[in-house]
Amino acid sequence: MSSDQERLAELTEKAIAQLRTVYDPEIPVNIYDLGLVYKIEPSLNGEEKPNLFVEMTLTTANCPLANMIPAMVHDSLAKIEDFGSIKVSLVWDPPWDPGRMSEDARFALDVF
């Protein structure tokens, strides 16, 4: 693995760890284990700090916190000092379904 690949893997792991601190206030499981995060893309762009792109969804398009959760994600990721620009994009395709949850999330929510 090249040093760039190692750095990207390290940045991705840092982002995942931080995403696991963000909870939908209505659900007692973090957004990463709920399967709401579809893409995490740090990019080494030759600048001092790499950029980060996160693509995510919510459990439903009618979520009353649809404006709030992406901002919570951005603010949480901004605590990682390694990143320059952080962009969080909310998408609805593909739609979220319970099959995206981790085993830990399934256990916490008693979904099997």
C-alpha positions, 0 to 999 in steps of 0.5 A: 500500500502506498503512503497516499493510500495509507493516508486516505485509509487513515483519514477514512477511519478517523471520519468513521470514528467521528461519524459514530459520535453523531446520533439521530436524536430520535434513534439511539444508534449512531448514523454510521451503524444505522447505515445512513452514510453511503460514501466517505471520500477524503481527497489528497489534493496537493493542498496542506489539508485534504478535503472530505466528501460525505454522502449520506441519507436519512431513514425517511425523506419526511424526517423532521430533522432533515436540515439539522442532521447534515449540519450535525455531521459537518460540525462533528467532522470539523473537529478532525483537524486533518481536513480542510474543506468538508462537504456533506451531501444529503441524497435520497437514492438509493433509499435507506432500508434496515438492511443497511444497519450494522449488527450492533445497530440491529441488536440495539434496536432489536431488529433481526 
